[in-house]
Each structure stands twice: as structure tokens, then as C-alpha cells.
Amino acid sequence: MELRHLRYFVMVAEERHFTRAAARLNMQQPPLSQQIRALEDELGFELFKRHPKGVDLTTGGAVFLDEAKAILARVQDGARRAARVAMGVEGTLNIGFTSSAAAHPLIPRIIRAYREQYPAVAITLDEGNAGRLTERASAGQLEVGILRAPVSRPAGIEFHRLLLEELLLVVPVGHPVLANYPDAVDLLAIRDEPFILVRRPGAPGMYANLLHACQAAGFEPRIAFEVERMLTNVSLVAAGEGISVVPASMRDIHRESVVYRRIVGARPRLVAPLTLVCREFNQSPALQNFIALARQLAKNYRANISRD
């Protein structure tokens, strides 16, 4: 039994006449009659009672008509939905993010804009560190991760850098270094301070850059605490447990308890990227749309910042 047999049957049932049904189907009447006979033989019962003025549905034919229409409707709906998924306007999208990446104002702006443009795409959000997000993306468990610096580069994974922002020093209010450096703090001025940093497995890129900058300046930083998230960094700094560095977009956190300052004298320059990670093959149209939108909004954001 093929879908065309169902369409032929429904047309004859609606017209109650083979010749008129054949005309609507743009075919000859004899082949149409043969196809209906073949369908009746396959089903094992008559669908129509023939008479000189046309045909009437049998009891079995009336029941089968409802089923045939339902099947054709489901096929049509399925084809329509499949087309929407193929265009990326319907489907699902699994997004992971690190807490420090999500703190940047660009990220909620991207997700909100995507929801507005593609409301039929169901989004799921999950938090994790950069290493875990990269692993999940590589394994196909996550379609796109939003993180800072890449921590590894597995085969088949691609990265899209959206922007770079400066890393700022964060110290408790009243810290002695602020008296000598009211605008920007020299890296050597904090050589004896206890540092609070995100654990290396979670953010080895920025962690490594800071270590290299300190070593290039002639000292080894004293690590007082390693924490899971950058938001915890700032809380511990506010509690007076040490100093830290965070992306500039986090400079509004605990402003009553901490002070943020630019860092000078660091080589390499201390920066925090904002990066998308995803598999480079078999990307869903929904993911492709998300990447394109994120890149465009990041471009607009960078342009606005440069104008300011």
C-alpha cells in the first residue's frame, strides 16, 4: 500500500465518482479504477458500492476514509515539520556555558535574540567548566559550549572566538596597593599577595597566561586558593582572603566590597576571550543559525565598543 493509493481513495470518496476524481487527479478513469480495485484486494473488503450515478462508501470504506485522511495529514505535518527543522527554525539546541562567560552581557543578549528569532527551537541550558563543556561537545552530548579560553583542542572540534576583553585585578576595598596605584596596578606591585584563581583544569588558558606573566616579571605567584568558578574568586576577595584577576565584564560584582584595577607591565598581555566550542561536522541547522547570530552580534558589540 502506497500513499498515492490513499490519495486516490480519498479523492474518489470525496467526489463519489470515478471520472470526476480522475479529472481532479489529472489521470484517466480506467487506471484509477484499477488502483482502487488493487487497494480493495489488499485490504480484503470493498471500499465502494458502484452504481450508475457513481459510488457510495461501504461501512468499511467509511472507517477507512477517516484513517486514510489522518495518515495523509500526519505525513503532511511531518513533512512540514521536517522542512522547518532542516531550515533551523524548529528543533532543539543544547547550550552549555561557564559562569564567567555567562557573566558577559553579550551572552544573554545572544540567547535572547536567538529565542526571539527562532521561538520554535527548544533551548536547554547547562553550566560547567571549560574542560567539561569541550568534552561534552566532542562526544556529541552538547551542541555548543560558551566558554572563555579553550582548554583542549580535540579532533573534530572547532572554536569561534567572539571577542577579547581585558583581565582586571580585583582587590578588597582599602587594600594598600590602591594608595600607590589609583588607576592601574603594576604587576610587580602584587608579587607578594596571595592569589585566588580558578582551578587549572577548569580554566588553564587564563591561569597559564597569568603564571607566565608573573614569571616573566621575575616572580612566582603565591596561590592561596583554587576555586571552581570565577564568581567565587570575587566573593573570597571581598572576604579579604586574597586578590584575583577576572574579565572586565565582571567588574560590577561586589562593588561595595572590592575594587577593580587595570594591570600594567604584564607580558603576555592578560586578556579573557569569549569563545564558542562545537563539533565541526554534522552541525544541525539550529546550531548553524546560532553560530551565525552569535558572530554577528559579537561583531556589532565590538564595533560599538570601538566607537565608545
Summary of the structure (lengths in Angstrom):
residues: 308
radius of gyration: 32.2
end to end distance: 67.4
largest distance: 106.8
contacts: 977
relative contact order: 0.14
helix: 47%
strand: 25%
